[in-house]
Amino acid sequence: MKKYLSHMILFRSLLFTFIFMMGVMSSRASFHHEILLCGEHIPVENDFVANKLMNIIRRQIPQVNMVALRQRCMRYFPIVQAYLIKNNVPRDFMYLPIVESNFVANAQSGAKARGFWQIMPDVAVELGLRIGDPGDERDDIYKSTDAACRHLKSYYSQIAKKYKVQSWVLTTAAYNFGIGNIFRAIRNQGQDYFSMQLNPETAAYVYKLIAVKELFEYPELYMKNMGYNVFNQKSVKKQAGADVNEKDLAFDNMEVKIYKKKKKDNSIQNEIDKTKVTYIMAHVKGKYKNFEDGDLLAIELDEDLKTDDTFMKRGSVIKGYGWRIDDRIFVDLDFGHTVTLYDPGMEKGIAENDLKKGGVHVLLRNIVNDREW
């Protein structure tokens, strides 16, 4: 698929937030930065991968209002998820229409790719979609999504059959580059997308999808480095009058510091395979009747918390910055992806109304290595 060029600024913004977060290390020792796409480990521990992300970002620092985009996404995500499940395609592809079209129905590229999924005319016909006026079915969220899911699944199966590798990462690249081109790349360069020499658009394509997923699933980890809440209209308006440039954001001084194994005799993947998830009881300490984006919240532990590098006893207080996403407050506990806050109903964040009452119980989702302390 050809890139929908008019949305280039958005992607660079998302990549900026992603890499900027990677460049800031937690004050609580090190934490896991295990990034997954469709269940596949993304090798951000590889300096080449990290530096490639940094180089993409250094080209331009954009300013983007994400509020309208999120509103469209919340409307379309349930539809897309339903078709992904129906076709047995990973949930992470719900973010691909953001990369392709920002969920704009009639978006069209110079190469005549069109619709939510930016499907080319010849591919649309192969998938059974009616194209052209009146009623181009690439603009239909239901029909185009079902077609895109079948297209992705077909590419995945073809790659698995021809090269004996099951990879949704390579499938993603093929969606942008074409299956024939990816076949040639695999034949000539091997099966690792992150070490391939591809055209600039395809070489950045998977990174864009990763960045979008990160921002939508872990927004609380990125807002403090942006300096404002990109999903809050008031914050966006306030930020719009500010001057932001590369010097202010200290690109030249940023370092990519990520989780790496201390033991040399085991691989990163082996360590990931041994991780497990536990849940720790805790509660919000105090009341927050006049919460504003970026306020510090105090979370008191009702049980001991053990991470790979930290032990905190019951009664300890963790303070984290809160950010309003829709009607909920997401809290960055300064443990990266390792410790994430949920309410007792297993919904991420805290309802703003509950936060005003004080003492609300929460669960801390804790990812640790499956080994004895």
C-alpha positions as CSV (number, residue, x, y, z in Angstrom):
1,M,0.0,0.0,0.0
2,K,1.2,3.5,-0.7
3,K,1.4,5.9,2.2
4,Y,-1.2,8.5,2.6
5,L,1.2,11.4,2.4
6,S,-0.9,14.1,4.0
7,H,-0.7,12.4,7.4
8,M,3.1,12.3,7.7
9,I,3.2,14.8,10.5
10,L,1.0,12.7,12.7
11,F,3.3,9.7,12.5
12,R,6.4,11.7,13.3
13,S,4.6,13.1,16.4
14,L,3.7,9.6,17.6
15,L,7.2,8.4,17.0
16,F,8.6,11.4,18.9
17,T,6.6,10.6,22.0
18,F,7.6,7.0,21.7
19,I,11.3,7.5,21.5
20,F,11.4,10.4,23.9
21,M,9.9,8.1,26.5
22,M,12.5,5.4,25.7
23,G,15.2,8.1,26.3
24,V,14.2,8.7,29.9
25,M,15.1,6.1,32.5
26,S,12.9,5.6,35.5
27,S,14.3,6.8,38.9
28,R,13.4,3.4,40.3
29,A,16.3,1.4,38.9
30,S,15.6,-0.2,35.5
31,F,12.3,-1.4,34.2
32,H,11.1,-3.5,31.4
33,H,10.7,-1.9,28.0
34,E,9.4,-5.1,26.4
35,I,7.5,-3.9,23.4
36,L,5.3,-6.4,21.5
37,L,3.5,-6.2,18.2
38,C,1.0,-8.9,17.6
39,G,2.8,-11.0,20.2
40,E,6.2,-10.6,18.6
41,H,9.1,-9.0,20.5
42,I,10.3,-5.8,19.1
43,P,14.1,-5.7,19.6
44,V,14.4,-2.2,21.1
45,E,17.4,-3.5,23.1
46,N,19.2,-3.5,19.7
47,D,21.1,-0.2,19.3
48,F,20.5,-0.2,15.6
49,V,16.7,-0.4,16.1
50,A,16.8,2.3,18.7
51,N,19.0,4.6,16.7
52,K,16.9,4.1,13.6
53,L,13.9,5.3,15.6
54,M,15.8,8.3,16.8
55,N,17.0,9.3,13.3
56,I,13.4,9.2,12.0
57,I,12.3,11.5,14.8
58,R,15.2,14.0,14.5
59,R,14.0,15.1,11.0
60,Q,11.1,17.1,12.3
61,I,9.3,18.0,15.5
62,P,5.6,18.4,14.8
63,Q,2.7,19.7,16.8
64,V,-0.5,17.7,16.4
65,N,-4.0,17.9,18.0
66,M,-4.9,14.3,18.7
67,V,-8.4,14.9,20.2
68,A,-10.4,14.6,17.1
69,L,-8.4,11.5,16.0
70,R,-9.1,9.8,19.3
71,Q,-12.8,10.5,19.0
72,R,-12.9,8.9,15.6
73,C,-10.9,5.9,16.8
74,M,-13.3,5.3,19.8
75,R,-16.1,5.2,17.3
76,Y,-14.5,2.8,14.9
77,F,-12.3,0.6,17.1
78,P,-15.2,-1.7,18.2
79,I,-16.1,-2.4,14.6
80,V,-12.5,-3.1,13.6
81,Q,-12.0,-5.3,16.6
82,A,-15.0,-7.4,15.8
83,Y,-13.7,-8.1,12.3
84,L,-10.2,-8.9,13.5
85,I,-11.7,-11.5,15.9
86,K,-13.9,-12.9,13.2
87,N,-10.9,-13.3,10.9
88,N,-8.5,-14.5,13.6
89,V,-6.2,-11.5,13.0
90,P,-4.3,-10.0,16.0
91,R,-5.9,-7.1,17.8
92,D,-3.0,-4.8,17.2
93,F,-4.1,-4.2,13.7
94,M,-6.9,-2.0,15.0
95,Y,-4.3,0.7,14.9
96,L,-3.3,0.2,11.2
97,P,-6.1,2.5,9.9
98,I,-4.5,5.3,11.9
99,V,-1.2,4.8,10.1
100,E,-3.0,4.5,6.8
101,S,-5.8,7.2,6.9
102,N,-6.3,8.5,10.4
103,F,-9.7,6.7,10.2
104,V,-10.8,9.1,7.4
105,A,-13.3,7.3,5.2
106,N,-12.6,8.9,1.8
107,A,-8.9,9.5,2.3
108,Q,-7.1,9.0,-1.1
109,S,-3.4,8.9,-2.0
110,G,-1.8,10.0,-5.3
111,A,-1.4,6.3,-6.1
112,K,-5.2,5.9,-5.9
113,A,-5.1,4.0,-2.6
114,R,-8.4,4.8,-0.9
115,G,-10.4,4.5,2.3
116,F,-9.8,3.6,5.9
117,W,-7.3,0.9,5.0
118,Q,-5.8,2.7,1.9
119,I,-6.6,-0.2,-0.4
120,M,-5.3,0.0,-4.0
121,P,-7.9,-0.5,-6.8
122,D,-6.5,-3.8,-8.1
123,V,-6.3,-5.3,-4.6
124,A,-9.8,-4.1,-3.8
125,V,-11.2,-5.9,-6.9
126,E,-9.4,-9.1,-5.9
127,L,-10.9,-8.8,-2.4
128,G,-14.4,-8.4,-3.9
129,L,-14.9,-4.7,-3.2
130,R,-16.7,-2.4,-5.5
131,I,-14.6,0.6,-6.4
132,G,-15.3,4.0,-8.1
133,D,-18.4,6.2,-7.9
134,P,-21.0,5.8,-6.8
135,G,-20.3,4.1,-3.5
136,D,-16.7,3.0,-3.4
137,E,-16.7,0.2,-0.8
138,R,-13.2,1.0,0.3
139,D,-15.0,3.9,2.2
140,D,-17.3,1.5,4.0
141,I,-15.8,0.7,7.4
142,Y,-17.5,-2.8,7.5
143,K,-16.7,-4.1,4.1
144,S,-13.3,-2.5,3.8
145,T,-12.3,-3.8,7.3
146,D,-13.4,-7.4,6.5
147,A,-11.5,-7.2,3.2
148,A,-8.3,-5.8,4.9
149,C,-8.4,-8.6,7.5
150,R,-8.7,-11.2,4.8
151,H,-5.8,-9.5,2.9
152,L,-3.6,-9.5,6.0
153,K,-4.3,-13.1,6.8
154,S,-3.6,-14.1,3.3
155,Y,-0.2,-12.4,3.4
156,Y,0.6,-14.0,6.7
157,S,-0.3,-17.5,5.4
158,Q,1.8,-17.0,2.2
159,I,4.9,-15.9,4.1
160,A,4.5,-18.8,6.5
161,K,4.0,-21.3,3.7
162,K,6.9,-20.1,1.5
163,Y,9.5,-19.3,4.1
164,K,8.4,-21.3,7.2
165,V,8.2,-18.2,9.3
166,Q,5.1,-17.0,11.2
167,S,5.5,-13.2,11.4
168,W,2.9,-10.5,11.7
169,V,5.7,-8.0,11.6
170,L,6.7,-9.2,8.1
171,T,3.0,-9.3,7.2
172,T,2.7,-5.6,8.2
173,A,5.6,-4.7,6.0
174,A,4.0,-6.7,3.1
175,Y,0.8,-4.7,3.5
176,N,2.8,-1.6,2.7
177,F,5.3,-3.0,0.3
178,G,3.5,-5.8,-1.5
179,I,3.9,-9.5,-0.9
180,G,6.2,-10.0,-3.9
181,N,8.6,-7.3,-2.7
182,I,8.7,-8.8,0.8
183,F,9.4,-12.3,-0.7
184,R,12.4,-10.9,-2.5
185,A,13.6,-9.1,0.7
186,I,13.3,-12.3,2.7
187,R,15.1,-14.3,0.0
188,N,17.9,-11.8,-0.3
189,Q,18.2,-10.5,3.3
190,G,16.7,-13.1,5.7
191,Q,13.6,-13.0,7.9
192,D,14.4,-10.1,10.3
193,Y,12.5,-7.0,9.3
194,F,14.5,-4.9,11.6
195,S,17.8,-5.7,9.8
196,M,16.4,-5.4,6.3
197,Q,17.4,-2.7,3.8
198,L,14.1,-1.5,2.4
199,N,12.7,1.6,0.8
200,P,12.3,4.5,3.4
201,E,8.6,4.2,3.6
202,T,8.4,0.4,4.3
203,A,11.5,0.6,6.5
204,A,9.6,3.0,8.8
205,Y,6.2,1.4,8.5
206,V,6.3,-1.1,11.3
207,Y,7.8,1.5,13.6
208,K,4.9,3.8,13.0
209,L,2.4,1.1,14.0
210,I,4.4,0.4,17.1
211,A,4.4,4.1,18.0
212,V,0.6,4.4,17.5
213,K,-0.1,1.4,19.6
214,E,2.2,2.6,22.4
215,L,0.6,6.1,22.6
216,F,-3.0,4.7,22.6
217,E,-2.3,1.9,25.1
218,Y,0.2,3.6,27.5
219,P,-0.6,7.3,27.1
220,E,0.3,8.0,30.7
221,L,4.0,7.1,30.1
222,Y,4.4,9.8,27.4
223,M,2.5,12.9,28.5
224,K,5.0,14.2,31.0
225,N,7.7,14.3,28.3
226,M,5.3,16.1,25.9
227,G,4.6,18.6,28.6
228,Y,0.8,18.4,28.0
229,N,-2.0,15.9,27.5
230,V,-2.4,15.4,23.7
231,F,-5.8,13.8,24.3
232,N,-7.2,16.7,26.2
233,Q,-8.7,19.6,24.3
234,K,-7.9,22.2,27.0
235,S,-4.3,21.1,27.2
236,V,-3.9,21.2,23.5
237,K,-5.3,24.7,23.3
238,K,-3.0,25.8,26.1
239,Q,0.0,24.2,24.4
240,A,-0.8,25.7,21.0
241,G,0.5,29.1,21.9
242,A,3.8,27.8,23.2
243,D,7.0,27.8,21.2
244,V,8.5,24.3,20.9
245,N,11.7,23.5,19.1
246,E,14.4,20.9,19.0
247,K,16.6,22.8,21.6
248,D,13.7,22.9,24.1
249,L,13.3,19.1,23.8
250,A,17.1,18.4,24.0
251,F,17.3,15.9,21.2
252,D,21.0,16.2,21.0
253,N,21.4,15.1,24.6
254,M,18.9,12.3,24.5
255,E,20.1,8.8,25.1
256,V,18.2,5.6,24.5
257,K,18.3,3.6,27.7
258,I,16.3,0.4,27.8
259,Y,16.0,-2.8,29.6
260,K,18.9,-5.2,28.9
261,K,19.7,-8.5,30.5
262,K,22.5,-8.4,33.0
263,K,23.4,-12.0,32.5
264,K,25.3,-12.6,29.2
265,D,24.5,-16.3,29.0
266,N,20.8,-15.9,28.4
267,S,19.0,-14.2,25.6
268,I,16.5,-11.3,25.9
269,Q,13.8,-13.6,24.5
270,N,14.4,-16.3,27.1
271,E,14.0,-13.7,29.8
272,I,10.7,-12.5,28.3
273,D,9.4,-16.1,28.1
274,K,9.9,-16.4,31.9
275,T,7.9,-13.3,32.8
276,K,4.6,-13.6,34.7
277,V,1.8,-11.2,35.7
278,T,0.7,-10.7,39.3
279,Y,-1.8,-8.2,40.8
280,I,-1.1,-6.2,43.9
281,M,-3.9,-4.6,46.0
282,A,-3.6,-0.9,46.7
283,H,-5.7,2.2,47.2
284,V,-5.6,5.9,46.4
285,K,-4.5,7.9,49.4
286,G,-6.4,11.1,49.9
287,K,-9.1,12.9,47.8
288,Y,-8.7,14.7,44.6
289,K,-11.7,16.9,44.1
290,N,-10.0,19.4,41.7
291,F,-7.8,17.1,39.6
292,E,-5.9,18.6,36.7
293,D,-3.7,17.0,34.1
294,G,-0.2,16.3,35.5
295,D,-1.2,16.3,39.2
296,L,0.6,13.9,41.4
297,L,-1.5,11.1,42.9
298,A,-0.5,9.0,46.0
299,I,-1.1,5.2,45.8
300,E,-0.6,3.3,49.1
301,L,0.2,-0.4,48.8
302,D,-2.0,-2.9,50.7
303,E,0.5,-5.7,49.8
304,D,4.2,-6.0,49.2
305,L,5.3,-5.1,45.7
306,K,8.2,-6.9,44.1
307,T,9.5,-6.0,40.7
308,D,12.8,-7.3,39.2
309,D,14.7,-4.4,40.7
310,T,12.6,-3.1,43.5
311,F,10.9,-4.3,46.8
312,M,8.3,-2.0,48.4
313,K,6.6,-3.1,51.7
314,R,2.9,-2.9,52.4
315,G,2.1,0.7,53.5
316,S,4.6,2.2,51.1
317,V,3.3,5.1,49.0
318,I,4.0,5.4,45.3
319,K,3.4,8.8,43.7
320,G,2.6,9.1,40.0
321,Y,1.5,11.7,37.6
322,G,-2.1,11.4,36.4
323,W,-3.6,12.3,33.0
324,R,-7.3,12.5,32.0
325,I,-8.1,10.2,29.1
326,D,-11.8,10.5,28.3
327,D,-13.5,10.2,31.7
328,R,-10.7,8.3,33.4
329,I,-7.4,9.1,35.0
330,F,-4.4,7.1,33.9
331,V,-1.4,7.2,36.2
332,D,2.3,6.9,35.4
333,L,3.7,5.1,38.4
334,D,7.3,5.5,37.1
335,F,7.8,1.8,36.4
336,G,7.3,2.0,32.7
337,H,5.4,-1.0,31.3
338,T,6.2,-3.1,34.4
339,V,3.6,-1.8,36.8
340,T,0.2,-0.5,35.5
341,L,-2.8,0.8,37.5
342,Y,-6.3,-0.7,37.0
343,D,-9.5,-0.4,38.9
344,P,-11.1,-3.4,40.6
345,G,-13.1,-4.1,37.4
346,M,-9.9,-4.5,35.5
347,E,-10.4,-1.3,33.5
348,K,-7.2,0.7,33.1
349,G,-7.0,3.9,35.2
350,I,-9.5,5.3,37.7
351,A,-12.9,6.9,37.1
352,E,-12.6,10.6,37.8
353,N,-15.7,10.5,40.0
354,D,-14.2,7.8,42.1
355,L,-11.0,9.8,42.5
356,K,-13.0,12.6,44.1
357,K,-14.3,10.3,46.8
358,G,-10.9,9.2,48.0
359,G,-9.7,5.9,49.3
360,V,-10.7,4.1,46.1
361,H,-9.2,0.6,45.8
362,V,-7.0,-0.2,42.8
363,L,-5.0,-3.1,41.4
364,L,-1.4,-2.8,40.2
365,R,-0.7,-5.1,37.3
366,N,2.9,-6.2,37.9
367,I,5.1,-8.0,35.2
368,V,8.0,-9.8,36.8
369,N,10.5,-12.5,35.9
370,D,9.3,-15.9,37.0
371,R,12.2,-16.6,39.3
372,E,12.7,-16.7,43.1
373,W,13.8,-13.6,44.9
